[in-house]
Amino acid sequence: MEKMNGVNNVKESQSKARLAIFEIAHMISVPMSLTAVIKLKVPDAIWQNGLNIPLSASQILTRLRPHGGGDAENLQRILRLLVCYDIFNEHLSSCGERKYSLAYVGKSLVADEEGLSYAAYILHHHQDALMRAWPLVGNAVEDPTIEAFKKANGEGAISYYMKRPETLDLTHKALAGISVPLMRDILDSYDGFHGIETLVDVGGSSGVTLRMIMQKYPNVRTGINFDLPDMVACAPSIPGVIHVGGDALESVPHGDAIFMKWVLLAWTDDECRKAMQNCYKALPVGGKLIACDPVLPEHTNESQRTKALLGGDIFIMTMYRTKGKHRTEEQFKELGISAGFPHFRAVYVDPYMHILEFQK
Ligand SMILES: C[S@@+](CC[C@H](N)C(=O)[O-])C[C@H]1O[C@@H](n2cnc3c(N)ncnc32)[C@H](O)[C@@H]1O
């Protein structure tokens, strides 16, 4: 009897493992199918100014291709998979017809009144140059001196984007699509911008973040948007914002406070320390470096948050810097101390990114 139970347990764990392997091996179908529906413009076809009326795959196809063509059955296969990831809701009629509306994640793929959505982030992640790098993930173990992206494309990701106007445009849209809603949440829950007159945004990209901070905090009279020269060269003009090109690893403009969002992750520990030391030099006594970066949990678990953060860590390792990384709160605190900041505080603003305040 005991032997039988043992055999059954082995069989059960083998079939569980087999199912898990099938799920993992087929996981790539998810981002690829999502990229496909975005390229096909399915979310907009269903959304139709917020009507979001459930449609069958052939009705969606008629909206996408009024003159006919396309394979509705194959579209339905893609839609069904994405129902499992809250992109679409499935409405099954009593006669077995399946219709689809946008679920909460799918709605985030439709452009808002500012033309922003999360769709560009998905398209950016799955463009050809990045896809060429993915088979080389293990390269970071064998040879951490060269990024998989560089090996696959002959140059680093940032210089690759800079040389291609369409890719750079997609990069700006991808960053703004994530950054603007996140920044709204930060401004709702974090009040650390009071009393600041001159604020420097290190790695501020287009300057959109500074514009949002200055709209909410009129005490910030001067915003200095500091980024790599090629990046600020194409930044739009924003009242009160001065665009300054430079390299934070060399020096940072002076200000009452410094903001630095989504930048530290792409640097090695030594580079973070260097940039933070430059921030320290640029601040008055009592001044704050207000960083905002992904924060890894100490304990590894199966939560969506942990999976998203650890997945993002491998993305950084593969695409940007083999030794750039997502860090824990403790690792940020240690970096701050080593750069000279005696005070540290973490403020929870979002499950993925936290505010990390370093005070001089
Ligand atoms: C992931 S983006 C974040 C942009 C923006 N802060 C946001 O949250 O949307 C990182 C930014 O850091 C900038 N950057 C990278 N290396 C830099 C450096 N050495 N000095 C200044 N900016 C840098 C990049 O050009 C890019 O705009």
The ligand as an ORCA input file, in Angstrom:
! r2SCAN-3c Opt
* xyz 0 1
  C      14.907     54.429    -18.494
  S      15.198     56.065    -18.981
  C      14.273     56.960    -17.765
  C      13.800     58.287    -18.252
  C      12.953     59.093    -17.268
  N      13.695     59.421    -16.070
  C      11.684     58.367    -16.905
  O      11.503     57.971    -15.766
  O      10.853     58.169    -17.820
  C      16.875     56.374    -18.493
  C      17.393     57.735    -18.888
  O      18.697     57.924    -18.354
  C      19.476     58.595    -19.334
  N      20.914     58.355    -19.084
  C      21.590     57.201    -19.254
  N      22.895     57.365    -18.941
  C      23.045     58.656    -18.558
  C      24.149     59.430    -18.128
  N      25.379     58.874    -18.031
  N      23.960     60.726    -17.800
  C      22.719     61.285    -17.919
  N      21.623     60.595    -18.320
  C      21.781     59.287    -18.641
  C      18.984     57.982    -20.632
  O      19.334     58.775    -21.756
  C      17.484     57.923    -20.390
  O      16.825     59.095    -20.767
*
